[in-house]
Amino acid sequence: ATRTELANRWFDLMDINAGTIATGEETIEEVGWKLFHFILDVASGKKKTFSDQWGLHNQLAVFNPAPVT
């Protein structure tokens, strides 16, 4: 999520909260490493994404032309 509010609202869809960068709680580097390790854990089978845990299988939209929420 790009904002902590979104991460809290969509907790079952968001695996990483990058909103902590904007609030100063974490640096870009810290969140980047968190994302990197999460990707490694998912790829190796150590962890599941929230959507896999909950059985949600929506298509990934890398580009969403809708207004930013």
N, C-alpha and C positions, 0 to 999 in steps of 0.2 A: 504494500500500500504506500502511496505517496504522502498520506496524512494519517496521523494516529487516529483521528476520528473515523476514517474509513476502515482502518484495521480493526477498530473496536466494533463498528457496525457490521462489518462483513468478516467477522472472526473465522467463520467457517469456509471462507474463500481465500483469505490472505495468509500466506505463509511467512512473509517478511514485512515488518513495519519499518519503512524508510522515513516515516514522519519524524522519527527521533532525531534525524539530521537537522530538520528545520527548527526544532525546539532546542537544539543544542545539547541534547542528552547523549548523542553519539556523533562521531565524526563520519564523514563519507567513507574513510578507510575502514572503520570498525564495521559499519553496515555492509560494506563490500565484502569483507572477510566473512561476515555472518552468512551472507548470500552464497558465497563461494563454498563454504563448508556445508551449507544446507544442500546445495546442488550435488556435491560429492556424496553426501549421506543418502540422498534420494537415488542417485545413479547406482550406488553400491547396494541398495536394498536395505540399508540400516534404518531409514525413515520413510514414511509415506507422506505425501502432500495432504493437506486438509481435504481437498476434493477427493482424493483416493480413500481417505479414512471414512468420509461420509458417503461415498458412493455417488458423488456428483460428477457428471461427465459433460460439462459444457465445453463448447469450442473455445479455444484461446483466441482472443482478439488482440493482436499486437497493435493494430491501429483501430481506434474507435472514433468514428466521425461525430458521435453525439457530444453534446456539451459536457464539459468536465463537471463532475459532481463532487 
